[in-house]
Amino acid sequence: RRVGDFEKARKFTDEALGKDKIDSGALRSLAILHMLEQNMEEALKVAEEAYNNYSDGEYIRETYLIALHFNDLIEEAQVIKNEIIELQGQLEEETQKLLEGEITLEEYYVEG
């Protein structure tokens, strides 16, 4: 994904989900791919599934927050944002920039 090869990234994600359909890391990757393909509703479904399966997974909360944000679910996003701040003290700077519209999804996920 970081090199912009979404087809290859999807193949690896599908393989991981084929072995473990609730793998939160693979679900997170799939949610990100959906967002990068502008399929925001599907991204939200998958990000929520990852969150519900293992919210403490690496960047699972952030991905769910971003999916909520890009689906204009502001109140729900604020709940997750508050959860992240409570657990980590603050949002990462790049995540805050994305939410404020200072950088794009592509800059955040592909170029970042």
Backbone as CSV, one residue per row, in Angstrom:
resi,resn,N_x,N_y,N_z,CA_x,CA_y,CA_z,C_x,C_y,C_z
1,ARG,0.822,-1.190,0.000,0.000,0.000,0.000,0.866,1.254,0.000
2,ARG,1.926,1.231,0.767,2.783,2.414,0.863,3.441,2.770,-0.468
3,VAL,3.557,1.811,-1.360,4.138,2.109,-2.667,3.056,2.322,-3.718
4,GLY,1.806,2.349,-3.286,0.712,2.626,-4.205,0.203,1.430,-4.976
5,ASP,0.661,0.232,-4.634,0.206,-0.976,-5.324,-0.965,-1.571,-4.546
6,PHE,-2.152,-1.006,-4.769,-3.333,-1.416,-4.014,-3.761,-2.844,-4.353
7,GLU,-3.542,-3.254,-5.596,-3.925,-4.614,-6.008,-3.129,-5.650,-5.218
8,LYS,-1.841,-5.420,-5.104,-0.987,-6.338,-4.352,-1.333,-6.289,-2.862
9,ALA,-1.600,-5.098,-2.362,-1.982,-4.952,-0.956,-3.281,-5.699,-0.666
10,ARG,-4.239,-5.611,-1.582,-5.512,-6.311,-1.401,-5.288,-7.830,-1.419
11,LYS,-4.384,-8.284,-2.268,-4.095,-9.726,-2.337,-3.559,-10.219,-0.992
12,PHE,-2.603,-9.490,-0.420,-2.047,-9.875,0.876,-3.112,-9.813,1.966
13,THR,-3.950,-8.796,1.904,-5.021,-8.642,2.893,-6.014,-9.793,2.786
14,ASP,-6.404,-10.120,1.562,-7.336,-11.231,1.353,-6.753,-12.556,1.845
15,GLU,-5.452,-12.751,1.610,-4.798,-13.969,2.083,-4.826,-14.037,3.606
16,ALA,-4.536,-12.925,4.263,-4.542,-12.883,5.728,-5.945,-13.142,6.269
17,LEU,-6.941,-12.540,5.642,-8.321,-12.746,6.092,-8.808,-14.162,5.788
18,GLY,-8.235,-14.780,4.753,-8.561,-16.165,4.456,-8.096,-17.101,5.559
19,LYS,-7.010,-16.734,6.223,-6.479,-17.538,7.329,-7.187,-17.217,8.641
20,ASP,-7.571,-15.944,8.818,-8.213,-15.501,10.064,-9.132,-14.331,9.732
21,LYS,-10.419,-14.617,9.593,-11.359,-13.606,9.115,-11.601,-12.465,10.099
22,ILE,-11.091,-12.580,11.328,-11.235,-11.471,12.281,-9.885,-10.846,12.636
23,ASP,-8.882,-11.080,11.807,-7.564,-10.484,12.006,-7.700,-8.965,11.944
24,SER,-7.539,-8.308,13.080,-7.793,-6.866,13.129,-6.834,-6.078,12.240
25,GLY,-5.597,-6.525,12.129,-4.637,-5.835,11.262,-5.026,-5.934,9.798
26,ALA,-5.464,-7.115,9.384,-5.903,-7.304,7.996,-7.188,-6.530,7.736
27,LEU,-8.108,-6.529,8.709,-9.334,-5.749,8.548,-9.008,-4.261,8.448
28,ARG,-8.066,-3.805,9.262,-7.639,-2.398,9.192,-7.076,-2.087,7.804
29,SER,-6.248,-2.964,7.286,-5.684,-2.755,5.953,-6.774,-2.687,4.892
30,LEU,-7.765,-3.573,5.015,-8.869,-3.565,4.055,-9.670,-2.272,4.164
31,ALA,-9.904,-1.808,5.373,-10.620,-0.540,5.561,-9.856,0.607,4.902
32,ILE,-8.552,0.620,5.079,-7.720,1.671,4.481,-7.794,1.605,2.954
33,LEU,-7.705,0.411,2.415,-7.811,0.267,0.955,-9.152,0.791,0.458
34,HIS,-10.225,0.467,1.164,-11.542,0.989,0.780,-11.556,2.513,0.819
35,MET,-10.970,3.107,1.853,-10.948,4.573,1.932,-10.156,5.169,0.776
36,LEU,-9.022,4.572,0.471,-8.199,5.088,-0.620,-8.895,4.952,-1.974
37,GLU,-9.817,3.993,-2.065,-10.610,3.802,-3.283,-11.927,4.580,-3.229
38,GLN,-12.058,5.446,-2.201,-13.251,6.288,-2.010,-14.526,5.488,-1.750
39,ASN,-14.384,4.293,-1.223,-15.525,3.455,-0.854,-15.703,3.588,0.660
40,MET,-16.198,4.756,1.075,-16.216,5.110,2.491,-17.181,4.278,3.326
41,GLU,-18.327,3.926,2.777,-19.285,3.132,3.549,-18.714,1.754,3.876
42,GLU,-18.107,1.121,2.897,-17.514,-0.195,3.129,-16.320,-0.070,4.073
43,ALA,-15.549,0.989,3.938,-14.416,1.218,4.838,-14.895,1.298,6.282
44,LEU,-16.000,1.992,6.495,-16.535,2.124,7.843,-16.963,0.771,8.401
45,LYS,-17.639,-0.030,7.603,-18.078,-1.354,8.059,-16.883,-2.197,8.499
46,VAL,-15.841,-2.184,7.689,-14.670,-3.018,7.977,-13.886,-2.460,9.160
47,ALA,-13.736,-1.138,9.230,-13.027,-0.517,10.352,-13.760,-0.777,11.665
48,GLU,-15.087,-0.732,11.615,-15.873,-1.006,12.813,-15.715,-2.464,13.239
49,GLU,-15.667,-3.352,12.277,-15.461,-4.772,12.585,-14.100,-4.976,13.251
50,ALA,-13.068,-4.340,12.726,-11.736,-4.440,13.326,-11.766,-3.894,14.753
51,TYR,-12.413,-2.758,14.941,-12.521,-2.134,16.260,-13.268,-3.048,17.226
52,ASN,-14.373,-3.617,16.784,-15.169,-4.491,17.644,-14.433,-5.779,17.992
53,ASN,-13.585,-6.251,17.090,-12.832,-7.483,17.341,-11.635,-7.262,18.256
54,TYR,-10.935,-6.134,18.088,-9.742,-5.885,18.884,-9.371,-4.409,18.820
55,SER,-10.066,-3.620,19.619,-9.865,-2.166,19.573,-8.467,-1.743,19.989
56,ASP,-7.765,-2.601,20.747,-6.419,-2.257,21.190,-5.339,-2.594,20.163
57,GLY,-5.733,-3.133,19.004,-4.753,-3.426,17.959,-4.093,-2.154,17.452
58,GLU,-2.932,-2.324,16.862,-2.151,-1.178,16.398,-2.926,-0.335,15.386
59,TYR,-3.178,0.905,15.747,-3.865,1.912,14.927,-5.311,1.549,14.564
60,ILE,-5.897,0.585,15.277,-7.281,0.205,14.996,-8.221,1.366,15.332
61,ARG,-8.056,1.961,16.502,-8.924,3.090,16.881,-8.790,4.246,15.895
62,GLU,-7.563,4.550,15.506,-7.341,5.663,14.594,-8.023,5.421,13.249
63,THR,-7.915,4.198,12.757,-8.543,3.869,11.473,-10.058,3.984,11.577
64,TYR,-10.606,3.518,12.685,-12.056,3.622,12.903,-12.460,5.095,13.005
65,LEU,-11.700,5.886,13.729,-11.952,7.326,13.842,-11.968,7.980,12.460
66,ILE,-10.988,7.670,11.649,-10.877,8.263,10.313,-12.051,7.833,9.441
67,ALA,-12.418,6.560,9.515,-13.568,6.074,8.734,-14.855,6.773,9.177
68,LEU,-15.034,6.935,10.473,-16.208,7.669,10.969,-16.195,9.099,10.449
69,HIS,-15.055,9.743,10.541,-14.903,11.130,10.092,-15.269,11.276,8.614
70,PHE,-14.748,10.398,7.777,-14.987,10.510,6.339,-16.389,10.037,5.930
71,ASN,-17.126,9.481,6.878,-18.534,9.162,6.653,-19.435,10.202,7.328
72,ASP,-18.837,11.313,7.748,-19.555,12.427,8.381,-20.317,12.022,9.632
73,LEU,-19.795,11.055,10.360,-20.386,10.642,11.628,-19.589,11.321,12.747
74,ILE,-19.796,12.618,12.856,-18.969,13.476,13.702,-19.097,13.136,15.187
75,GLU,-20.309,12.926,15.659,-20.488,12.607,17.086,-19.819,11.287,17.441
76,GLU,-19.998,10.277,16.592,-19.379,8.983,16.827,-17.857,9.090,16.765
77,ALA,-17.374,9.896,15.818,-15.925,10.109,15.692,-15.372,10.772,16.950
78,GLN,-16.114,11.702,17.509,-15.657,12.398,18.712,-15.515,11.437,19.888
79,VAL,-16.418,10.469,19.986,-16.329,9.458,21.053,-15.022,8.681,20.931
80,ILE,-14.695,8.258,19.717,-13.459,7.494,19.502,-12.240,8.389,19.703
81,LYS,-12.324,9.626,19.248,-11.216,10.570,19.446,-10.952,10.753,20.938
82,ASN,-12.007,10.919,21.720,-11.853,11.065,23.173,-11.244,9.813,23.788
83,GLU,-11.628,8.662,23.280,-11.069,7.395,23.760,-9.567,7.337,23.495
84,ILE,-9.176,7.746,22.302,-7.751,7.754,21.952,-6.987,8.714,22.851
85,ILE,-7.535,9.898,23.055,-6.868,10.894,23.893,-6.754,10.392,25.336
86,GLU,-7.805,9.746,25.813,-7.768,9.199,27.170,-6.682,8.141,27.312
87,LEU,-6.509,7.324,26.290,-5.527,6.240,26.350,-4.104,6.691,26.027
88,GLN,-3.964,7.652,25.108,-2.640,8.030,24.611,-2.220,9.443,24.974
89,GLY,-3.133,10.230,25.513,-2.816,11.610,25.871,-3.140,12.613,24.775
90,GLN,-3.059,12.181,23.525,-3.370,13.052,22.386,-3.425,12.236,21.108
91,LEU,-3.964,12.862,20.053,-3.900,12.253,18.720,-2.514,12.494,18.151
92,GLU,-2.081,11.599,17.300,-0.829,11.851,16.595,-1.019,13.064,15.686
93,GLU,0.035,13.799,15.482,-0.016,15.034,14.701,-0.562,14.808,13.290
94,GLU,-0.110,13.750,12.624,-0.570,13.485,11.257,-2.063,13.155,11.217
95,THR,-2.535,12.433,12.230,-3.966,12.115,12.294,-4.771,13.392,12.453
96,GLN,-4.303,14.283,13.316,-4.992,15.563,13.518,-5.007,16.367,12.218
97,LYS,-3.900,16.387,11.497,-3.839,17.110,10.222,-4.837,16.534,9.217
98,LEU,-4.951,15.210,9.173,-5.905,14.569,8.266,-7.326,14.979,8.615
99,LEU,-7.666,14.911,9.886,-9.019,15.254,10.320,-9.350,16.724,10.075
100,GLU,-8.339,17.565,10.108,-8.540,19.003,9.871,-8.469,19.361,8.394
101,GLY,-8.227,18.380,7.532,-8.189,18.624,6.101,-6.890,19.204,5.586
102,GLU,-5.855,19.164,6.413,-4.561,19.710,6.008,-3.787,18.758,5.107
103,ILE,-4.086,17.463,5.223,-3.481,16.470,4.342,-4.588,15.535,3.858
104,THR,-4.324,14.829,2.767,-5.301,13.917,2.173,-5.104,12.498,2.714
105,LEU,-6.080,11.653,2.424,-5.937,10.241,2.774,-4.705,9.642,2.118
106,GLU,-4.455,10.024,0.877,-3.292,9.497,0.159,-1.995,9.938,0.829
107,GLU,-1.942,11.190,1.237,-0.742,11.671,1.925,-0.557,10.954,3.261
108,TYR,-1.636,10.697,3.931,-1.591,10.057,5.249,-1.207,8.589,5.143
109,TYR,-1.866,7.853,4.238,-1.705,6.412,4.180,-0.671,5.922,3.170
110,VAL,-0.476,6.638,2.078,0.423,6.148,1.032,1.787,6.829,1.126
111,GLU,1.769,8.152,1.226,3.024,8.899,1.216,3.649,9.027,2.592
112,GLY,2.811,8.891,3.625,3.237,9.131,5.015,4.171,8.174,5.591
